[in-house]
């Protein structure tokens, strides 16, 4: 009996985390033995067991390996989506496309914070004239699609790639501001204006002059301080997904895996090669919003096949195995990548992406961070990899044989552009971005996630919207 008691005591001590000599359940350094987060040892910071929460509107996308690119015949014969096996890290993605209501909230905020700056507000407005056609009566959409409440839950269109990125930045700041307000770290300031606008970067740099709330971050010695990035309180940036992330999420292959064996590849975000539902309830209904055939955008009266003449509400049709809606059809979606026909041959196997532009904050003569008139930190480009291996000097063929002449060569030397009428232009440069997914005005071929198209990042169309993503920090699924 005594031996059993001794054994149980030893086992309890062991299971409790080896606290006799270890890190004391995360409170003591395993390296030096000093206590973390203690006034007596200088408040050495340590946070154990952090688990990221999904930001508003996002769902978790567990990462993994998949074959990116073509899964059927390349009917356009562009040869720009060669199959390649890659790995995508876990991340978060919007459950739906960004809706008109979502985007109106952004415009409303700009109107409230910059009431006298029409240029700032107008720069964010969708281009409603994208609905206008010379030989179609689309004027009602020009006037109503973005503004009328009937379309509140429809995907926003008429936004450029640049506008979509600006929305992502704004959303990051509003979400992080709300986190700090809800925790009592900041008081909500409804009168923000000028340079005193909450941005995540400005707050972390100590440049936002907000008012402390009732529960500021308090150290063990009773003093308070600003929240730091190391505290893990604020979320990473909302951003556009990379092309690889978008394609991986669209397929939703998590439902087609049996112990690391992919049992079925997909052509679309759903299983099978059919475009119609086979369930008893919805049998025969189309699985997405697209053009079935010439002049048939929604079917016949009394039996509308996709029930959408143009776009459809963002929660329409069945979600894929990740819980994402309308990853095929409804609207095409901007992704972050710069377009190149041969990116599939150039990019890395892990987290493939073309479009990295590395920046650093600009500082004045005194070493202080510089901000623009809107309170945003000014950043300078220190490295630009958009044309690496496909447009930079290393990828040029110099017929003269003078290799010194390659120093000043760029994308325009590889991809010829000539805007004169009747002259050839490749339309490819460092400001042309990829969009994917197919739309309400596309044929089924473009519903395949592996297909890709491109457009200048300053242009907008009535069939292009977007959704946001967020990086996951830590392990792919948690330990």
N, C-alpha and C positions, 0 to 999 in steps of 0.2 A: 504494500500500500504506500509505504514511504517512497519507494522508487518511482511509483506511478506519479505521485505528487511532484517529485523533483522534475520528472520528465515533462509534465504539463507546464510547470513554471518555466522551464527552459524553452519549450515550444512557444509559449506566449511571448517571451522576450524576443525570440527570433522572428515571429510573425509580425510583431509590432514595428518592424522596419529596421531591425538590428540597431535600435536606438542607443545601445550601450556604447557603440563605437562609430556608428554611421553619421548621417546628416541630421539625425533627430527629427525625422518626418519632414524634411525640407527646411528646417529652421537653422541648421548648422552647416558650415562649409565642410565638405568632404576633403577639401584640399588643405585647409589650415586649421579647421576646428573652430574658427571664430563664428559667433552667432550672427545670423542675417537679421536685417530689419530691426536692429537693436540700437538704442541710443548709446549704450556703453561701448559699442564697437564701431561707432561712426555711421550707423544706418546703412550698412552694406545692403544694396537692394537685391531682392530675389523673389521671383514669383514662380511657383511650381504648379504644374497641372493645368496650364492655360489651355482653354478650348475655345476656338473662335465661334462666335455666333453669326448666323447668316444675317446680312443686312436686310432692311425692308425690301420686299418684292423678289428676293433672291431664293433660289433653291440650290442645294448642294449637288455638285457634279463630281462623282468619284472618278479620278483619273485612271489612266492605264494605257496600254498599247493598242493600236489599231492600224489598219491599212488606209492611209489617206489617199484620196484621188479617185481616179476613174473606176467605176464598177460596171459600166456598160459601154456600148459603142460610143466613140467620140464623134457624134454626128456633125459637129461643127468643124471637125478636123483642125482644131487649133493646137492639139498636142501640148496643152498647158496644164494638164492634171494627171501626170504620170503617177501610177500607184507607187506609194512608198510607205514602209512601215515606220511609224514614229511613236513616241510616248508623250502623252499630255499629262501634266500634273493636275491634281485635284483643284477645283476652283468653284466659284459660285456664279450663277447666271440668272438673269431675269426669267421668271416663269412665263411671261408674255412679252410681246413687243411693247415698247413705250407707247402709251395711248395719247390721244389728244388731251384728255384731262390731265395726265401726268405732265405733259409739256405745257399746258396752260398754267399749271401751278408755277412752273419756272418763269413764264412770261409775267404772271401776276407779281411774283416776288421782285422781278426786275423793275416793273412799273412802280412798285411801292418804295423800293430802295433808291432808285434813280429816277425820280419823277420828272426831273428837268432834262434828262439826258436821252433824248429821243433816238440818237444814233446808237446808243448802247442797247436800248430796247429793240429797235428795228433790226439790229444785226442778229437778233435771236429768233425773230418771227419766221415761221415757215413761209415758203414761197407758194402762195395759193394759186398763182398763175400756172403752175405745172399742170393743172387740170384742163387748161384751155387748149382746145384743138381747133384747127382751122375748119374742119369739115365735120364737127360734132357739136351738139348742144350741151356743153358741160359747164356753162356759166353758173348754174345753181351750186355746183361743187366749189367753184372759185369763191363764192360768197358764203357758203354754209359749212363746208367740210370741217374746217378747224374751229369755227366759232360756235356753231349751233349745238345745243345740248343733245340733239338726236345722235350726234356722232362722238359723244364724249368718250365712249369705250372702244372706239375704233382706233387703229394704229395711226400715229402721226406720220405724215408724209410731207414731201416738199422741204426736207431738211438736208443740208449738205453734211458731208463727213465732218467738216470743221464745226458746224453747229452741234452735231451729235456729241463731239468731244467736249464742247463747252458745257453742254447739259450734264455730262458725266461729272465734270469738275464741280459744277454747282450742286449736284446731288450729293457728292461726297461731303461737301462742307455743311449742307443742311442736316444730313444724317449725323455727322459727328457733333455738330452744335447741339442737336437735340439730345444726344447721349449725355453730354456734359450738363445740360440744363436739367434733365431728368434725374441725374445723380446729385444735383444740388451743388455742382462744382462751379457753374456759371449761372447768373440770372439772365433770363431771356431779355434781349434788348430789341424791342420792336422799332426803335428809332435809328438803327444802324444806317449810316450813309457815308459817302465819300471814301476816305481811306480806312475809316473805322468799321470795316465789314469783316465779319468772322469768316476767315478761311482757315482750313486745317493747318496749312504751312505757316501762315502768319501767327496763329495761336502758338504753335509749337516753337516758333522762333522768338516768342515773347513780344510780338509787335501788336497784338490785338488788345486794345484797352477795354476789355469787358469788365463787368462788375462781378465779384465773387459771389457765389451762392451761399446757402446755409451749411453746406457740407464740402468745403474745399479739401483737396488732398492734404492730409495731415500726417506729419512724420511722428515717430514714437516720442520725440522730445516735445511735442505739442506745437511746433512751428508748422506753417502751411507753405505750400509751393504750387506752382503750375503743374498740370498734368504733363507728363513726358510720354514720348512714343514708347519708351521702355515699360511703361505701366500697363500696356496692352488694353487700354480702355477704349481708345478710338479705333475705328475700322480702317482697313486699307482702302485705297481709291476705288471708286466706281470707274469703269473704263469700258471701251469697246473690246469685245473678245477678239483674240487672234483668229486667223482663218482656221488654224488647226483646232483650236478650242471650239469654235462654232461648229465645224464639221463633226467633230467627235461628239459633242452634245446633241447634235441633230439626229445622229443615228441611234443614240441610246442603246448601245449594244450590251448594257448591263443585264438586260433581260434575255440575252442570247448566249450566255456563258454557262458552261457546265464544268466546274472545277478547272478553270483556266483553259478550257477548250471552247472555242467559238463554234457553236453548233450551226448557226445560220448567219450568213452575211445578209445585209439589207441593201436594197436599192433606194428605198425611201425611209423616213423615220418610223414606219410601221413594217411589220413582217409581210412577206409575200410581194408579188409583182403587180398586185391589183390596186386600182385606185378607188374602189368602192367598198363600203362596209359589208361584212358578211354576217353580222349579228342579226337576230330575228327582229329586234326593235328598229334598227336603222338600215335594214337590208336594202342594198342598192344605192344608198346615199353616198355621195363622193366624200372622200376622207380629207379633202383640202379644198381651198378656194383657188381655182385656176381656170383656164380656158379649155373647155372640153374639145372644141373643134371650131372651125371657121365661123365666126359670128355667134357662137354659143358661149356666153359668159355666165349663164346661170340656169339654163334649162327652160322648159315651157311652163306657162301659167297652169297652176294646179298641180305641178310636179317639179318645183324648182329643185334642181339637183344639188347645188351647193348653197342655195339660198342667199347668194351674194352677187349683186350686180357689179359692184366695185369691191371695196374691202369689206371685211366682216369684223364684228367685235373680237377683241384680242383673245377672249376665252372660248372661241368657237372651235368645233370639231374635237376629236379626241387628242389628249396629250400623249407624248411618247413615254418611254419607260423611265425617263428622268423626271417626268411631270412637266415637260415644256410644251407649250401650245404653239401651233402654227409655225413650226420650224420648216415646213414646206408650204408654199402658197401664201395667200393673203398679201404680204408685202415682202419684197426682197429686203435684205438687211445689210447695212454697212458692217465691215469688220476692220480691224486695225491695220491689216497688211498693205504695204505698197505692192502693186501688181508687177509681176514679171512672169513671162511665159515659162521660164525654167527654174522658178523658185524651188520646185520639188526636188531638183537635182542639187541645189546649193545649200539649203537650210540644214540645221542640225537635226539629229535624231531625237533629241529631247527638247521639248518646247519650241518647235520650229516656228520661226517668225522672221519676216523681212519688214523692217521699218524702224529699227532702233535709232533714236536720236538722243544722244547723251547730253544732258545740260547740267549746269551748276549755277547757284544763285550769284547774282552780280552784287559786288560790294563797292562802296564809295572809297574815297581816299583814306578815310578813317577806319576802314574795315567793316563798316556797318552795312547790313543788308539793304538793298534798294527796292522800293515798291513803286508801282505805277499809281495812277490817279484813282484806281479802284481798290487799292490796298493789297493787290496781288504781288508777290515777290517776282521781280524781274529775273529772268534766267538767260544765260548765254549758252550757245551750243559749243560743246567741246569735242564732240565726235558725231559724225553722221554716217550711218551704215546702211542707208536706204538703197544705195546702188552698189554695195560691195559685191564683188565677183560678177556683176552684171551691169556694167555702166561706168565703173571707176577705171582709173588708169591701168590697173593690173589686168583688166578684162578686154583691153583694146587691142586691135590688130593694126599696127602702124605700117602702112604700105611703103612709106619712105625709108623704113629701116632706122629712122632717127628715134631711138628710144627716149631720148631726153624730151622729145616733144610730147610725151604722154603725161607729163607732170600736170598740165592744166586741162587735161581731157576729162569729160564727165559724161553723164547719161546721154546728153544731146548728141554726143559723137557716136554713140552706139545705136541709138534709136532716132532715126531721122524725123525731123518735124518741119513741115513747110505749110503755113496757113494760107498760101495763095490758092485761089480757086483752080481746081484741076490738077494740083500737085499732090504728091503722096505725103502722108503723115502717118506715123505709126501710132500716135496717140499715147505713147508710153513715156512717162517721165517720173520724177521722184514724188510727184504730187497726184498720182493716179492711184486710186484705192480699189480694193476688191469688194464686191458685194455678192451675196449668195442667197439661195433659198427659193427662188421662184415667187411669182406674185399672181394677183387676180387677173393680170393681163398677159400671163405667160402660158405656154404649152407645157405638158407634163415633163419634158426633158429637163427643164430648169428646176423642177422640184427635187431632183436628185442632189443631195448635199455635196457630192463631189464636184459638181459643175461649178464654174466660176466665171464671173464677168467683172468688168472694171469701168470706172468713171472718174473724171477729175474730181478731186475732193472739194472743189468750190461749186459743183453743180448739184442740182436736186431734181428729182422726178416724182411723179405721182404714184409710182410703184416701189419706192425705196423708203424704208423706215429703219429702225434699229432697236436693239436691246442692249442692256449693260451687263457687264461681268465684274467679278471681284476676285482678286488673288486669295487663295487660301494659304495661311501661314501655319507652319507646323506639319504634322504627319498627314499622309493622304486621306486617312479616315479616322484617326485618333487611336491612341493605345490605351 
